């Protein structure tokens, strides 16, 4: 285990171009990130391709054992990783934030190592015998986001490594230090050259997505960038797993208890300050309990402390970057100008440092308002009335995205009937955004394609091979 300063020093370049990363809560420097080039990417891919065959030859048991050791390494450096993540991304140490994210990295490494994947007998009728196997792809490119930079990187690299692939990671330009540090720690238990981070700009990402030596690209981010990756991957027929933008709907049925569900609704929407692809981003509440839900949700939100992430008392932090702050602020102002009612927030202190935008609840808003139809990706939740369940389902399904959704009711049987009618890759009952490493996760419509997690996630990082005879 290293000290925080030693960990940061270990990922600070001795030479070459660097870029200063600033703390989004204070505006002070966190550290210097390397600015890698396309030439650096070429070297990383060549090294990964050379390391991959020996790693593949080890087999599932040995690779899983290495992932378990990597999980131990993450836990040994957990507090240092969490502190760096808090400073660079902005999320507080406590709550479902930095320490939670680092813990999830270790948990996903272990779950991925423990997931069985045996050859599947697909035909055995006395005349024909056929099995389905999954072979390594080769070198996988992993392009990650800035909202959960460590956790989502592990979502990408753990199954890729387990299936016998090498991985080249391209982190977001907003949060490269977190990923560099995480990979540095994981690499303590992996063969040299197998897992590499290339911390570059858009040119590096574009080359990674189109590189002929990359057999698969895993990407989490915006739908716009996902479409660009699809286009750039076409010439080499790359396999893709794309987890793209969402604008998740939640439907509160009329028999729900407003006080009982208020905290769950809050964290479904405001986890990571709303900067989560599968966060609750538009809430549909039946007329009968609309005012009560608004009241109870406001009580919960008003009690949540926001501030600098290293302060142990805070559970909400700043938005990670000014561009996202401006998007959220603009959408809230547009909603206010339209006549929507601001229940809480909407009044940022522009004199304080950092990208802090208060937790904001907006009621009595039209379903066609941009705060409802566009993904805000921040701490502003629109609450929309509905009169019939059919109306709520139609509104929830009206957009061209479908990552997640949720239904809230004490009657789970009825909630599941509503869930079955929603166009989303995952529908939660009485919770929202609770991902599980054993449960496949992926989007519908323009929220992407391909599955992560569990057995299906492992299969997505292999090449299926049928052996017949």
MOLINLIN-V216299 format. One record per residue. N is the residue number from 0. RES is the residue in one letter. PHI is phi in degrees with one decimal (* if undefined). NEAR is the number of other C-alpha atoms within 12 Angstrom. Layout:
BEGIN
N	RES	PHI	NEAR
N	RES	PHI	NEAR
END
This chain:
BEGIN
0	X	*	19
1	X	-102.5	21
2	X	-72.0	17
3	X	-57.2	25
4	X	-62.5	19
5	X	-68.2	18
6	X	-63.7	28
7	X	-63.2	32
8	X	-63.8	21
9	X	-68.6	22
10	X	-108.8	29
11	X	-86.8	29
12	X	-64.3	21
13	X	-80.5	12
14	X	-155.0	13
15	X	89.2	14
16	X	-70.0	16
17	X	-131.3	23
18	X	-135.6	25
19	X	-78.5	23
20	X	-98.0	32
21	X	-104.6	32
22	X	-70.7	38
23	X	-69.1	37
24	X	-88.8	34
25	X	-125.0	28
26	X	78.7	25
27	X	-89.4	17
28	X	-65.9	18
29	X	-97.8	32
30	X	177.8	32
31	X	-107.7	31
32	X	-102.1	39
33	X	-66.7	29
34	X	-109.6	32
35	X	-77.4	32
36	X	-112.6	26
37	X	-61.5	25
38	X	-64.3	18
39	X	-63.7	26
40	X	-61.9	34
41	X	-58.3	26
42	X	-64.5	21
43	X	-63.2	36
44	X	-65.9	40
45	X	-62.3	26
46	X	-66.3	25
47	X	-63.0	35
48	X	-62.5	34
49	X	-73.0	24
50	X	-82.4	29
51	X	-65.4	35
52	X	-59.0	25
53	X	-66.6	23
54	X	-65.6	34
55	X	-61.9	32
56	X	-68.7	19
57	X	-66.9	22
58	X	89.0	24
59	X	-62.0	30
60	X	-63.2	24
61	X	-68.6	23
62	X	-67.1	35
63	X	-63.7	34
64	X	-61.5	24
65	X	-65.8	31
66	X	-65.3	41
67	X	-64.2	31
68	X	-65.8	25
69	X	-63.1	38
70	X	-62.3	36
71	X	-61.3	27
72	X	-63.4	33
73	X	-61.3	40
74	X	-67.8	30
75	X	-64.1	24
76	X	-108.6	34
77	X	-59.9	36
78	X	-68.8	28
79	X	-68.1	31
80	X	-63.5	46
81	X	-64.6	43
82	X	-64.5	38
83	X	-64.4	46
84	X	-60.4	48
85	X	-61.6	50
86	X	-70.3	41
87	X	-85.2	52
88	X	-88.4	51
89	X	107.1	50
90	X	-68.7	52
91	X	-63.5	41
92	X	-64.9	38
93	X	-97.8	34
94	X	75.1	28
95	X	-78.6	31
96	X	-133.8	40
97	X	-67.9	42
98	X	-63.9	34
99	X	-59.2	30
100	X	-65.3	41
101	X	-64.5	44
102	X	-60.7	31
103	X	-65.3	33
104	X	-59.7	43
105	X	-64.9	38
106	X	-63.2	29
107	X	-71.0	41
108	X	-61.3	44
109	X	-68.1	33
110	X	-64.2	31
111	X	-65.8	46
112	X	-66.2	38
113	X	-88.1	28
114	X	-75.0	28
115	X	-75.6	22
116	X	-142.8	28
117	X	-100.6	17
118	X	-55.8	18
119	X	-102.9	21
120	X	-79.1	18
121	X	-99.5	17
122	X	-143.7	16
123	X	-154.4	13
124	X	-111.4	10
125	X	93.8	8
126	X	-110.3	9
127	X	-122.1	13
128	X	-127.0	16
129	X	-138.9	19
130	X	-120.9	19
131	X	-112.6	22
132	X	-116.5	22
133	X	-127.8	30
134	X	-101.3	29
135	X	-59.2	36
136	X	-79.8	36
137	X	133.6	38
138	X	-110.5	46
139	X	-107.8	48
140	X	-98.0	54
141	X	-118.4	51
142	X	-113.3	50
143	X	-110.7	43
144	X	-99.6	41
145	X	-99.6	37
146	X	-82.7	45
147	X	-127.1	45
148	X	-64.0	51
149	X	-76.3	51
150	X	-63.3	40
151	X	-70.1	42
152	X	-60.2	49
153	X	-66.6	48
154	X	-54.8	47
155	X	-83.3	49
156	X	-81.3	51
157	X	-61.9	50
158	X	-67.7	47
159	X	-62.0	50
160	X	-67.6	53
161	X	-56.3	53
162	X	-84.5	48
163	X	95.3	43
164	X	-95.2	48
165	X	-93.7	49
166	X	-136.6	54
167	X	-115.3	52
168	X	-103.1	50
169	X	-117.0	52
170	X	-80.5	48
171	X	-61.3	41
172	X	-66.7	38
173	X	-80.5	38
174	X	-134.4	44
175	X	-74.1	47
176	X	-64.8	50
177	X	-60.0	52
178	X	-72.8	49
179	X	-58.5	42
180	X	-68.8	44
181	X	-60.7	48
182	X	-66.6	44
183	X	-59.3	35
184	X	-68.0	38
185	X	-61.4	40
186	X	-68.3	29
187	X	-61.8	26
188	X	-116.9	25
189	X	-122.4	33
190	X	-61.0	27
191	X	-63.7	23
192	X	86.1	31
193	X	-74.0	41
194	X	-129.0	46
195	X	-133.4	43
196	X	-108.4	48
197	X	-116.5	41
198	X	-95.1	45
199	X	-127.0	34
200	X	-96.2	28
201	X	-63.4	23
202	X	-64.1	23
203	X	-68.4	33
204	X	-62.1	39
205	X	-65.3	30
206	X	-68.1	31
207	X	-61.7	46
208	X	-67.5	46
209	X	-107.4	31
210	X	-65.6	32
211	X	-66.3	26
212	X	-88.0	32
213	X	-92.2	38
214	X	-87.0	37
215	X	-151.9	42
216	X	-119.1	49
217	X	-109.7	50
218	X	-137.1	48
219	X	-122.9	48
220	X	168.5	37
221	X	-74.5	30
222	X	-63.2	30
223	X	-60.4	19
224	X	-67.8	27
225	X	-59.2	32
226	X	-63.7	27
227	X	-65.0	22
228	X	-65.9	40
229	X	-57.8	29
230	X	-63.0	18
231	X	-73.6	26
232	X	-87.9	30
233	X	-64.6	20
234	X	-63.4	16
235	X	-109.2	21
236	X	49.6	20
237	X	-72.1	30
238	X	-73.1	34
239	X	-135.6	39
240	X	-123.7	44
241	X	-121.6	43
242	X	-109.5	45
243	X	-106.7	44
244	X	-59.7	40
245	X	-132.8	46
246	X	-141.8	49
247	X	-65.1	51
248	X	-98.6	53
249	X	-121.5	55
250	X	-117.7	53
251	X	-96.2	53
252	X	-76.1	42
253	X	-66.3	30
254	X	-92.0	25
255	X	-70.9	30
256	X	-95.5	27
257	X	-55.2	33
258	X	-67.3	21
259	X	-70.6	22
260	X	-100.4	34
261	X	-60.0	30
262	X	-68.2	29
263	X	-63.1	33
264	X	-62.4	49
265	X	-59.2	45
266	X	-71.3	36
267	X	-60.7	43
268	X	-92.5	45
269	X	-109.0	47
270	X	-57.9	44
271	X	55.7	45
272	X	60.0	51
273	X	80.0	46
274	X	-89.8	45
275	X	-142.7	46
276	X	-57.6	45
277	X	-100.5	49
278	X	-83.3	46
279	X	-72.9	51
280	X	-116.0	53
281	X	-152.7	53
282	X	-116.6	49
283	X	-103.7	48
284	X	-126.7	45
285	X	-65.6	34
286	X	-50.2	26
287	X	-61.1	21
288	X	-124.0	28
289	X	-57.6	29
290	X	-63.5	22
291	X	-67.3	25
292	X	-63.6	40
293	X	-57.5	41
294	X	-65.4	24
295	X	-67.9	27
296	X	-66.6	41
297	X	-63.5	30
298	X	-58.6	22
299	X	-64.7	27
300	X	-62.8	35
301	X	-66.4	23
302	X	-91.7	19
303	X	-90.1	27
304	X	-73.6	24
305	X	-118.8	37
306	X	171.0	35
307	X	-60.2	36
308	X	-64.0	41
309	X	-76.3	34
310	X	-76.1	22
311	X	-62.2	22
312	X	-81.7	18
313	X	-87.7	27
314	X	-125.0	34
315	X	-123.4	46
316	X	-119.9	48
317	X	-81.5	47
318	X	-68.1	50
319	X	-70.8	49
320	X	-147.7	35
321	X	-67.4	23
322	X	-59.9	17
323	X	-70.4	28
324	X	-56.8	31
325	X	-64.9	22
326	X	-62.5	26
327	X	-62.9	43
328	X	-60.3	33
329	X	-65.6	24
330	X	-66.8	32
331	X	-66.3	42
332	X	-64.3	26
333	X	-65.0	25
334	X	-65.5	35
335	X	-61.5	30
336	X	-64.4	18
337	X	-78.8	21
338	X	104.2	16
339	X	-64.6	29
340	X	-100.0	26
341	X	-85.8	29
342	X	-79.1	31
343	X	-157.9	31
344	X	80.5	28
345	X	73.8	33
346	X	-134.1	22
347	X	-63.1	28
348	X	-84.5	16
349	X	-76.8	15
350	X	-88.3	10
351	X	-84.5	16
352	X	-70.8	21
353	X	89.3	31
354	X	-96.7	39
355	X	-86.1	42
356	X	-125.2	42
357	X	-68.2	37
358	X	-57.7	45
359	X	-126.1	43
360	X	-117.0	44
361	X	-123.2	42
362	X	-109.9	39
363	X	50.5	30
364	X	-112.6	33
365	X	-71.7	27
366	X	-64.9	32
367	X	-95.0	21
368	X	-66.2	28
369	X	-56.6	30
370	X	-64.6	40
371	X	-91.9	40
372	X	-86.4	31
373	X	-109.0	31
374	X	-73.7	40
375	X	-75.6	41
376	X	52.0	44
377	X	-171.9	50
378	X	-84.4	49
379	X	-142.2	50
380	X	-113.3	57
381	X	-82.6	49
382	X	-118.3	47
383	X	-113.0	40
384	X	-76.0	33
385	X	-144.4	30
386	X	-107.3	22
387	X	-128.8	20
388	X	-64.1	29
389	X	-58.8	20
390	X	-62.9	23
391	X	-62.8	34
392	X	-64.6	34
393	X	-61.4	21
394	X	-68.2	33
395	X	-63.2	44
396	X	-88.3	33
397	X	-73.6	22
398	X	-88.5	30
399	X	-90.2	25
400	X	-119.9	36
401	X	-165.6	40
402	X	-80.3	47
403	X	-136.9	48
404	X	-161.1	49
405	X	-149.1	50
406	X	-130.0	49
407	X	-121.4	41
408	X	-171.3	31
409	X	-72.5	21
410	X	-92.4	19
411	X	-64.5	20
412	X	-61.2	15
413	X	-67.8	21
414	X	-61.0	31
415	X	-66.7	24
416	X	-63.8	21
417	X	-66.4	34
418	X	-57.1	35
419	X	-64.7	21
420	X	-95.6	26
421	X	-92.0	36
422	X	-92.4	32
423	X	-152.0	38
424	X	-66.6	36
425	X	-134.8	38
426	X	-124.0	41
427	X	-97.2	39
428	X	-110.3	34
429	X	59.0	36
430	X	-165.3	35
431	X	-150.4	39
432	X	82.7	39
433	X	-82.3	30
434	X	-76.9	29
435	X	-139.3	21
436	X	-63.6	34
437	X	-93.5	26
438	X	-108.8	24
439	X	-55.5	25
440	X	-137.2	38
441	X	-174.0	37
442	X	-103.9	35
443	X	-109.4	32
444	X	51.0	27
445	X	-87.6	30
446	X	-88.4	40
447	X	109.8	38
448	X	-150.0	33
449	X	95.5	32
450	X	-115.1	36
451	X	-117.3	41
452	X	79.8	35
453	X	63.1	32
454	X	-61.5	30
455	X	-63.1	27
456	X	-66.9	37
457	X	-64.8	45
458	X	-58.8	36
459	X	-68.5	38
460	X	-104.7	46
461	X	-133.1	34
462	X	-100.0	23
463	X	-67.6	21
464	X	-134.3	19
465	X	-91.1	18
466	X	-109.6	18
467	X	-117.2	16
468	X	128.4	15
END
